[in-house]
Amino acid sequence: MSISKKTSYAKAALITILLTTITGCSSININCDNAGGSNKTSMNLKRQTVDETKNEKIDNINEISIDATISSINVIPEKRSDVKAHVYGDFSSNASLEFKTQISGEKLNIYERFTNNYSINIRNIDLKLDIYVPQDYSKNLTIESSSGDISIKDIANLDKVVIKTKSGDMNIYNLKAASLEAYATSGSFGGKDITVETASINASSGDINIENLNGDLSGVVSSGDISVANPEFNHDMDLTASSGDAEVTIPKSSEFYIDAAASSGEITCEFPAVVEGKSHGNTLRGVVGNPKNKINIKTSSGDIYIRSK
């Protein structure tokens, strides 16, 4: 069996468990391979096309919460005063898709999910959920996807941003917020031009790739690599990779305290670090210049690279 098919089946199994929890159904089957498949899997499946739009005013809203089961989510800023949610695309299933918006107190809920059914089969999924928000929206944003990617681009002045995916990738570009929290169970995180006070990014099975993050960063991967490249460095960084490499690229003029440890791997540092105390095994503790910031990196099974640019 090929690696790609193994990955597809593993994701299908993960989504099955998650959707069972979400919908309460006792049997759910998702086929991640659009080609082929047995007749038994395809039995009673109806090809469905979705194209629905909903608008909500957000005059007194402090949080926009988006929850999707299978759609890929795109958050798009516009010159507008309300929020527009548009779900569109098609899929094959024996269950219907429910798409709702609801205001509860100071929170706007937008969700897409399947209606409760004893046994749900899904395949050939091509669904998108576009959320158009006002350019000047400055409150909280929460996004959760069970099986789909999440994309946020060109949004400024948000307060707290929390994004979660069970089986999908996250792509964040040109974001300004007070804080960012990202959690991926089976997927990768890609980010560029992010300005925050603090960022906490966790990927259980996937990579973290960041270019130009301005703010304190905590990054953790269980099975994957971490790569951070910043044209400026004036914040703290705390990175942990259980099974994978960790790489940091910062300007040659950077000054920092370094605490790096690779349990089973090598450490490469392109900066002239003054070592503090004695170095034991694959560890590096020291200072570069007159530091105000810290870089903490730990890997269990992988190499560490601290590069100058």
KOLFISE-967595 format. One record per residue: x, y, z of N, C-alpha, C in turn. Coordinates in steps of 0.2 Angstrom, whole numbers, plus 2048, in hexadecimal, padded with zeros to 3 digits. Each point is the difference from the previous one (the first is absolute). Example, Ala and Ser with C-alpha at 12.3 -4.5 7.8 and 13.67 -1.06 7.14 Angstrom:
8427E48277FC806800804806800/7FE8057FC8048068017FC805803/
// end
This chain:
8047FA8007FC806800804806800/7FF8057FC8048067FF7FF805807/8058048018008048057FA805800/7FE8037FA7FB8047FF7F97FD802/7FF7FA7FE7FA7FC8018007FF808/8057FE8038007FF8077FE806804/8038067FD7FE8068037F9802800/7FD7FF7FA7F98017FE7FC7FC805/8017F98017FC7FC804801802807/8068028028018028077FC806802/8008057FB7FB8068017F97FE800/7FE7FC7FC7F97FE7FF7FE7FD807/8047FB8037FF7FD8067FF806806/8058058008008058047F9804800/7FE8027FA7FA8047FE7FA7FC803/8007F97FE7FA7FC8027FF801808/8067FF8047FF8018077FD806802/8038067FD7FE8068027F98027FE/7FE7FE7FA7F98017FE7FB7FC804/8027FA8027FC7FD8057FF803806/8058048037FF8048067FC8067FF/8018037FA7FC8067FF7F97FF7FE/7FE7FB7FC7F97FF7FE7FC7FB804/8047FC8047FD7FB8047FE7FA7FC/8027FF7FA7FE7FB7FC8057FA802/7FD7FA7FF8037FA8018057FD7FB/7FE8027FA8047FE7FA8018057FB/8078027FE8018057FB8067FD7FC/7FF8017FA8057FE7FB8028067FB/8078028008028057FC8067FD7FC/7FF8007F98057FE7FB8048067FE/8068008028048057FE8038007F9/7FF7FA7FC8037FF7FA7FA8017FB/8008057FC7FB8027FB7FF7FB7FB/8057FC7FE8007FB7FB7FE7F9802/7FD7FD7FD7FF7F98027FB7FF806/8017FB8047FC7FE8057FB7FB7FF/7FE7FC8057FB7FB7FF7F98027FF/7FC7FC7FC7F98028007FC800806/8037FC8057FD800807800807803/8078037FF8018068037FC8067FD/7FE7FF7F97FD8057FD7F87FF800/7FE7FB8037F97FF8007FC805804/7FA8027FD7FC805803803807800/8058017FD8038078007FD8047FB/7FE8068027FD8057FB8058067FF/8018027FA8048067FE7FC806802/8038048057FD8068028048067FE/7FC8057FE8048077FF7FD805805/8058048037FE8058058028067FE/7FB8058018028077FF7FC805804/8028018067FC804805804806802/7FC8058018038068037FC803806/8038028057FD803806804806802/7FC8058028038078037FE801807/8048028047FF802807803807802/7FC8048038038068038047FF806/8058038018057FF806801806804/7FB8048018018078048027FE807/7FE7FB8038027FF8078037F9801/8037FE7FB8047FA800807800802/8027FC8058078008028047FA7FE/7FC7FB7FD8047FA7FD7FC7FD7FA/8047FF7FB7FD7FC7FA8037F9801/7FB7FB8008027F98017FE7FC7FA/8047FD7FD7FF7FC7FA8027F9801/7FB7FB7FE8017F98027FD7FC7F9/8057FD7FD7FE7FC7FA8027F9801/7FC7FB7FD8017F98008057FE7FA/7FE8027FA8047FE7FA8038057FC/7FD8068018028067FB807803802/8038027FA8068048017FE807802/8038038057FE8078028058057FE/7FD8067FD8048057FE7FD807803/8048038047FE8068038028067FC/7FC8057FD8018057FC7FE807802/8048048017FE8078027FE8047FA/7FA8048027FD8047FB7FE807803/7FF8047FB7FD8078027F97FF801/7FE7FE8067F97FE8027FE801807/7FA8008027FE8018077FD7FA803/7FF7FB7FC7FD7FA8038057FA7FE/7FD7FA8028047FA7FE7FC7FC7FB/8037FE7FB7FD7FC7FB8037F9800/7FC7FB8008037F98007FD7FC7FA/8047FD7FC7FE7FD7FA8037F97FF/7FC7FB8018027F97FF7FE7FE7F9/8057FD7FC7FF7FE7F98047FA7FE/7FE7FC7FC8037FA7FD7FC7FA800/8037FA7FF7FC7FA8008037FA803/7FD7FB8028027FA8037FB7FB7FF/8027FA8017FC7FA8007FE7FD807/7FA7FF8027FE7FE8067F97FE801/7FF7FC8057F97FE8017FD804805/8038058037FE8058058008077FD/7FC8048037FF8077FE805805804/8028057FD8048058037FC806803/8028018067FC806804805806800/7FE8057FE8048078017FC805803/8028028067FD805804804806803/7FD8058018038068047FC801806/8038028057FC801806803805805/7FD8058028038058057FE7FE807/8057FF8047FE7FE807804805805/7FC8058038048058048048047FB/8078008028048047FC8047FC7FB/7FE7FA7FF8047FB7FB7FB7FE7FA/8048017FA7FD7FD7FA8027FA7FE/7FC7FB8008027F97FE7FE7FE7F9/8057FE7FD7FF7FE7F98027F87FF/7FB7FC7FE8027F98007FD7FC7FA/8047FB7FE7FE7FC7FB8017F9802/7FB7FB8008007FA8037FB7FB7FC/8007FA8017FC7FB7FD7FA7FF805/7FA8007FE7FA7FE8048017F9803/7FD7FF8058017FA8047FD7FA7FC/8047FB7FF7FE7FA7FC8037FA803/7FD7FA8008037FA8038077FE7FD/8008007F98067FF7FD8028057FA/8058038008028057FB8067FE7FC/7FF8007FA8057FF7FB8028067FC/8068027FF8028067FD8067FF7FB/8008037FA8067FF7FC7FF8067FB/8068007FC8018057FB7FE807802/8038038057FF8068048038067FC/7FC8057FE8038067FE7FC806802/8018018077FC806803804805803/7FE8067FF8038068037FB804804/8038038057FC805804804806801/7FE8057FC8038078007FC804805/8048038057FE8058058028077FE/7FC8057FE8028067FF7FF805806/8058038037FF8048068028077FF/7FE8058048028077FF807801801/8038047FC807801800802803807/7FC8048038018038077FE7FB806/7FE7FA7FF7FE7FC8058067FE805/7FF8028068068008057FF7FB806/7FC7FC7FF7FE7FB8068037FA7FF/7FD7FA8038037FA8007FD7FC7FA/8057FB7FE7FE7FC7FA8027F9802/7FB7FB8008017F98027FE7FC7FA/8047FB7FD7FF7FC7FB8017F9801/7FC7FB7FF8017F98017FE7FC7FA/8047FC7FD7FE7FC7FA8027F8802/7FB7FC7FE8017F98028047FD7FA/7FE8017FA8047FE7FA8008057FA/8048048008018067FC806804802/8028047FB8058058017FD806803/8058048037FE8078028058057FD/7FD8057FE8048067FD7FE807802/8058038037FE8078028068057FD/7FD8057FC8058057FD7FE807801/8058048017FF8077FF7FB803805/8007FE8077FC802805804804805/7FE8068028048038057FC802806/8038018067FD8038067FB7FB803/8017FA8007FC7FB803802800808/7FC7FD8048027FF8078037F9800/7FC7FB8028027F98017FE7FC7FA/8057FD7FD7FE7FB7FB8027F9802/7FB7FC7FF8017F88027FD7FC7FA/8057FC7FE7FE7FC7FA8027F8802/7FB7FC7FE8017F98017FE7FC7FA/8047FB7FE7FE7FB7FB8027F9802/7FB7FB7FF8017F98018047FD7FB/7FE8017F98047FE7FB8008057FA/8058048008008057FB806805801/8028047FC8058048007FE807802/8048048037FF8078028058057FC/7FD8057FD8048057FD7FE807802/8058038037FF8078038058057FD/7FD8057FC8048057FD7FE807802/8058048017FF8078027FA801805/8027FE8067FB800805803804806/7FC8058038018048067FB7FF805/8027FD8067FC7FF805804800807/7FC8018058038008078037F9801/7FD7FA7FF8027FA8017FE7FB7FB/8047FB7FE7FE7FA7FC8017FA803/7FB7FB8008007F98027FE7FC7FA/8047FB7FE7FF7FB7FB8017F9802/7FB7FC7FF8017F98017FE7FC7FA/8057FB7FE7FE7FC7FB8017F8802/7FB7FC8008017F98028047FC7FA/7FE8017FA8037FD7FA8008057FA/8058048008018057FB806805802/8018047FB8068058017FE807801/8048048037FF8078018058047FB/7FD8047FC8058057FC7FE807801/8058048027FE8078028058057FD/7FE8067FE8058057FE7FD807801/8058048037FE8078017FB800806/8017FE8057FC7FF806802805806/7FC8048028028058067FB7FF805/8037FD8067FC7FF806805801806/7FC8018068048008068037F9802/7FB7FB7FF8027F98017FD7FB7FB/8047FB7FE7FD7FB7FC8027F9803/7FB7FC8008007F98027FE7FB7FB/8047FC7FD7FF7FC7FA8017F9802/7FC7FC7FF8017F88027FD7FC7FA/8057FC7FD7FE7FB7FB8027F9802/7FB7FC8018017F98038037FC7FA/7FE8007FA8037FD7FB8008047F9/8058048008018057FA806804802/8018057FB8068048017FD807802/8058048027FF8078028058047FC/7FD8047FB8058057FC7FD807800/8058048037FE8078018068047FD/7FD8067FD8058057FD7FD807803/8058038037FE8078037FB800805/8017FD8067FB801805803805805/7FD8058028028058047FC7FF807/8037FD8057FD7FF8068037FA804/7FE7FF8068037FA8037FC7FA7FE/8047FB7FE7FE7F97FD8017FA804/7FB7FC8018017F98037FD7FC7FA/8057FB7FE7FE7FB7FB8017F9802/7FB7FC7FF8017F98027FE7FB7FB/8047FB7FE7FE7FB7FB8017F9803/7FC7FC7FF8017F98028047FC7FB/7FD8007FA8037FD7FA8018047FA/8058048008018047FA806805802/8018057FB8058048017FE807801/8048048037FF8078028058057FC/7FE8057FC8048047FD7FD807801/8058058037FE8078018058047FD/7FE8057FC8058047FD7FD807801/8048048037FE8078028058057FD/7FE8057FD8058067FD802804806/7FC8008058028048077FF7FB805/8048018067FF7FC806801804806/7FA8018038008048067FB7FD805/7FE7F98007FC7FD8048027F9802/7FD7FD8058027FA8027FD7FA7FC/8047FB8007FE7FA7FC8007F9804/7FB7FC8008017FA8047FD7FA7FB/8047FC7FE7FE7FB7FB8027F9802/7FB7FB7FF8017F98027FE7FC7FA/8047FB7FE7FE7FB7FB8027F9803/7FB7FC8018017FA8028037FB7FB/7FE8007FA8037FC7FB8008047FA/8068047FF8018047FA805805802/8028047FB8058058007FD807802/8048048037FE8078028058057FD/7FE8057FC8058047FD7FD808801/8058048027FF8078018058047FC/7FD8057FC8048047FC7FF807802/8058048027FF8078028068047FE/8008078008058047FE8077FF803/8058017FD8077FF802801805807/7FC8058008018058057FC7FE807/7FD7FB8007FC7FE8058047FE806/7FD8028068037FF8077FB7FC804/8027FA8037FB7FC8038047FB805/7FC7FE8058027FA8047FD7FA7FD/8057FB7FF7FE7FA7FD8007FA805/7FB7FC8007FF7FA8047FD7FA7FB/8057FC7FD7FE7FB7FC8027F9802/7FC7FC7FF8017F98027FD7FB7FB/8047FC7FD7FE7FA7FB8027FA803/7FA7FC8028017FA8048047FB7FB/7FE7FF7FA8027FC7FB8018047F9/8058048008018047FA806805801/8018047FB8068058007FD807801/8058048027FE8078018058047FC/7FD8047FB8058057FC7FE807801/8058048037FE8078018058047FC/7FE8057FC8048047FC802806803/7FE8018078028068038067FF805/8048058028057FF8057FE800807/7FD7FA8027FD8008078067FF805/7FF8048068057FF8057FC7FB805/8037FA8007FD7FA804800802807/7FB7FE8047FF8018078017F9803/8057FF8058017FA8038037FB7FB/7FF7FA8028027FA7FB7FB7FE7FC/8027FE7FA7FB7FD7FB8007F9801/7FA7FD8017FF7F98017FC7FD7FA/8037FB7FD7FD7FD7FA7FE8057FB/7FA7FF7FD7FD8047FB7FC806803/8048048047FD8068038048067FE/7FC8068008048067FF7FC806804/8048028057FD805804805806801/7FE8067FE8058068007FC8067FD/8058057FF7FD8077FE8038027F9/7FD8047FD8028037FA7FF807800/8068048018008078017FD802807/7FC8058007FD8028077F87FF7FF/7FE7FA8027F97FE7FE7FB803804/7FA8017FD7FA8028047FB7FB7FF/8017FC7FB7FB7FA7FE8037F9801/7FC7FB8008027FA8017FD7FB7FA/8047FB7FE7FE7FB7FC8017F9803/7FB7FD8028007F98037FE7FB7FA/8047FB7FF7FE7FB7FB8027F9803/7FB7FC7FF8017F98027FD7FB7FB/8047FB7FE7FE7FB7FC8017F9803/7FC7FB8008017FA8028037FB7FB/7FE8017FA8037FC7FA8008047FA/8068048008008057FA806805802/8028037FA8058058017FE807801/8048048037FF8078018058057FC/7FD8057FC8048047FC7FE807802/8058048027FF8078018048047FB/7FD8037FB8048037FB7FF807800/8068037FD8008087FF7FF8027F9/7FD8057FF7FE8037F9802807800/
// end
